[in-house]
Amino acid sequence: MRVMVMVKATEDSEAGRMPPAELLDAMMKFNEELVKAGIMLAGDGLKPTSEAKRVHFDGTKRTVTDGPFAETRELVAGYWIWQVKDMAEAVEWVKRCPNPMFGPSDIDIRPLYEMEDFAEITTPETAALERRLRKEMGG
Amino acid sequence: MADGIHQAIETVFRIERARLIGGLARLVRDVDLAEELAQDALVAALAEWPRTGVPTKPGAWLMETARRRAIDGFRRQRMRARKHAEIALAQDEADDGADALEAALDDDLGDELLGLIFAACHPVLPPQARSALTLRLVGGLTTGEIARAFLSPEATIAQRIVRAKRTLRSTGLAFEVPRGAERQPRLASVLEVIYLIFNEGYVATSGEDLIRPALAAEAQRLGRILAGLMPEEPEVFGLLALMELQASRFAARTGPDGALVPITDQNRARWDWLLIRRGLAALARAEALGGADRPYALQAALAACHARARTAEETDWPRIAALYDRLCAVAPSPVIELNRAVAYSMAFGPETGLALLDAIERADALRDYAPLPAARGDFLFRAGRWAEARHEFQTAASLSRNARERDFLLRRAAACGG
């Protein structure tokens, strides 16, 4: 399965404070471990939301707002895409990550939808089943 | 809570397992014993970590524990030898064993995993045993999982693995990463095994499912591990590029009814653009390392031609034809000749393709090979020779062992009109 591992923002990351050299070094080593384990697919750090835009949707209306955005702890400061066997494996790897921030911080792990998740919706069998159910329900 | 810590320990073990077995096999020169020692270390962890918490370097802890047990084992052997007043030679050997183990404690832990991969793919083993052993030792798959993946009875796979381990033990393999003149042929065997596993997943040669994605995914993971551990080997990146690019089309390769969709008809929005980006990067790395003209890199370059085309019409068929010329020169095979004919038909018209197929058929190496009449059928169809095309598609369908592929060919035959 694939997961997106999201490093959540803090006041420091939103202020654009660069981490110290030791942390960058530890992070580099961690990334090397991920590559050697064959689980790293992609990863990047994100600039603070002071450089971001937000597009709000409401029906056909689109409203664009400039950053920075207020809800700091809900924002994402960086991400990886990993290929892992299951969520437990992703959790163990995240535990090995050096604390990416100066103070307390959070990392969220979110599974990606995969081909199989959509296969369920599109097989002819389920489509036929759905048609039959609709008919039985008089729809 | 107790369940939580146990699951965490099992997961940590799964992550460390292959490296652990690689390191231990290097010490005791026996994969079976290494697996047993690793399992003992897991048992020790399950007893200790719930109390002490998971150590900061769990891999090192497991290795240290297992090594201590290995040394104890050797000492016990020596004691037994004394008690039974065995001949002096046996005792000397046991002493040597224990000393070697103690000395190895200070060894560099860097490439145990690589050593294990090279051992599992050793050319002394029959090809089928290599993939089974690699999936077992490096991939951590159970015998049952491997059997399902290869559509073989579990007993067959189990026997294959047991024999392979025995062969490795009797050859006294050192579980080291080969160097010098031995390195390239051994590496070629590793790449071959990984690509075989990938292909087994990518194009199931028999059975109902066209793709067994789990097997392909495991091969990709092995390729990524290898690329991480051997960053200077061009063909490692060539193979990785090939697998990433081919896998990028998994979702688009089958229609909603499970039928095969040819590359020119695929919905490119369903291609996996992350894998394409990774594949193109790996290909660039292979070429930068001077490996552009090696077989895997050339095949990856072919796959990249499709990946780079935004629409099927934009496909650079003359470039694909030229790449097939080079591939035929470095890795000649009848199947590649056939693909070359397809490329030429797309670049220069169906008549050119038909002429090349005639030459292949005269060589007679692809008798009863479904893709050959399928290609001829396609060329004839595009040349407007429908009756002949229908006959070829029907022949191809009767030769195909894959149900999905057969359906596809029969549909094409039907499309030729009656």
Interface residues (C-beta under 8 A of the other chain):
Chain A: E32 V35 K36 A37 G38 I39 M40 L41 A42 I81 Q83 K85 A88 E89 V91 E92 W93 M115 T122 T123 P124
Chain B: Q7 A8 E10 T11 V12 R14 I15 L113 P213 A217 Q220 R221 L222 G223 R224 I225 A227 G228 L229 F250 A251 P256 D257 G258 L274 R277 R278
